Amino acid sequence: MPIITVSRQFGAGGSRVAEKVADALGWQLYDNAMVDEVAARLGTTVEAVSARDERAPSLAERVASTISLTATQFLPDVSGEGILPSEERIVDVTKRVMEEAVSAGPAVIVGRGAQCLLAMRSDALHVFCYAPLDALVARTMTSDSLSREEARRKVIDMNAGRAEYVKRYWSRDWRDVGNYHLCLDTAWLGIDGAAELIVRVTHTRLL
């Protein structure tokens, strides 16, 4: 089954690109729906998964998680809400969901290390959407209603988190162009232009 993975810098509009590609090809899109499925399987909330999505835990979070897990061996859960899943559990379940997704039919998968999990597949097209920092900041200012400085900090923090996530759980450099077949500047191509190029390459190389 042909697969497209779309990795993206925060602020590059990669999720929108992926949505347009999936619509144009008539393929299943796995982006927010993947978060919903992972949350359902873990018996937790979408918000809990989203808060840990595509980022590695900080040292403080790892220490707190260890203390929490140790404590729950001796204390009953009286909250009625269960224990929040660790990042490792979320990653494991995410991997299973992705593996099931690729066996179900042609799909476009956004982020979450899919380019690493599916790196050896000959029927996969791996895409990285990026843009100059000023463009990432400008898009984030608009989408998140932030000041320039707030948007700049968010872009830098989110992209650092995504890089660390791939390094921690996949032992790869997120920014290494060797992970991808196409690296697309969405500030130059535009969202529509990037999507159209991916669709054209898909028809040429995968279909």
ChimeraX attribute file (.defattr): number of C-alpha atoms within 10 A of each C-alpha:
attribute: neighborCount
match mode: 1-to-1
recipient: residues
	/A:1	14
	/A:2	19
	/A:3	26
	/A:4	28
	/A:5	25
	/A:6	28
	/A:7	28
	/A:8	26
	/A:9	25
	/A:10	24
	/A:11	31
	/A:12	29
	/A:13	22
	/A:14	25
	/A:15	24
	/A:16	14
	/A:17	24
	/A:18	28
	/A:19	19
	/A:20	20
	/A:21	27
	/A:22	21
	/A:23	13
	/A:24	12
	/A:25	14
	/A:26	12
	/A:27	17
	/A:28	19
	/A:29	22
	/A:30	22
	/A:31	17
	/A:32	12
	/A:33	11
	/A:34	19
	/A:35	20
	/A:36	16
	/A:37	16
	/A:38	24
	/A:39	21
	/A:40	13
	/A:41	12
	/A:42	16
	/A:43	14
	/A:44	17
	/A:45	15
	/A:46	18
	/A:47	12
	/A:48	15
	/A:49	22
	/A:50	15
	/A:51	10
	/A:52	15
	/A:53	20
	/A:54	23
	/A:55	23
	/A:56	21
	/A:57	19
	/A:58	10
	/A:59	9
	/A:60	9
	/A:61	13
	/A:62	14
	/A:63	11
	/A:64	12
	/A:65	17
	/A:66	12
	/A:67	11
	/A:68	13
	/A:69	14
	/A:70	11
	/A:71	11
	/A:72	11
	/A:73	9
	/A:74	8
	/A:75	8
	/A:76	9
	/A:77	11
	/A:78	7
	/A:79	7
	/A:80	6
	/A:81	10
	/A:82	11
	/A:83	14
	/A:84	17
	/A:85	17
	/A:86	18
	/A:87	22
	/A:88	12
	/A:89	13
	/A:90	22
	/A:91	20
	/A:92	13
	/A:93	17
	/A:94	22
	/A:95	17
	/A:96	12
	/A:97	17
	/A:98	20
	/A:99	14
	/A:100	11
	/A:101	19
	/A:102	19
	/A:103	12
	/A:104	11
	/A:105	13
	/A:106	20
	/A:107	24
	/A:108	29
	/A:109	27
	/A:110	25
	/A:111	23
	/A:112	24
	/A:113	27
	/A:114	23
	/A:115	27
	/A:116	19
	/A:117	13
	/A:118	19
	/A:119	16
	/A:120	9
	/A:121	12
	/A:122	11
	/A:123	17
	/A:124	23
	/A:125	23
	/A:126	24
	/A:127	24
	/A:128	25
	/A:129	24
	/A:130	23
	/A:131	21
	/A:132	14
	/A:133	17
	/A:134	13
	/A:135	16
	/A:136	23
	/A:137	26
	/A:138	17
	/A:139	20
	/A:140	23
	/A:141	20
	/A:142	13
	/A:143	12
	/A:144	12
	/A:145	11
	/A:146	16
	/A:147	14
	/A:148	15
	/A:149	11
	/A:150	14
	/A:151	22
	/A:152	20
	/A:153	12
	/A:154	20
	/A:155	22
	/A:156	16
	/A:157	14
	/A:158	17
	/A:159	19
	/A:160	16
	/A:161	18
	/A:162	24
	/A:163	20
	/A:164	20
	/A:165	24
	/A:166	23
	/A:167	16
	/A:168	14
	/A:169	18
	/A:170	15
	/A:171	11
	/A:172	16
	/A:173	15
	/A:174	25
	/A:175	17
	/A:176	9
	/A:177	12
	/A:178	11
	/A:179	18
	/A:180	19
	/A:181	13
	/A:182	18
	/A:183	19
	/A:184	23
	/A:185	17
	/A:186	25
	/A:187	20
	/A:188	13
	/A:189	14
	/A:190	15
	/A:191	21
	/A:192	14
	/A:193	16
	/A:194	25
	/A:195	22
	/A:196	17
	/A:197	14
	/A:198	23
	/A:199	18
	/A:200	13
	/A:201	14
	/A:202	19
	/A:203	10
	/A:204	9
	/A:205	11
	/A:206	16
	/A:207	9
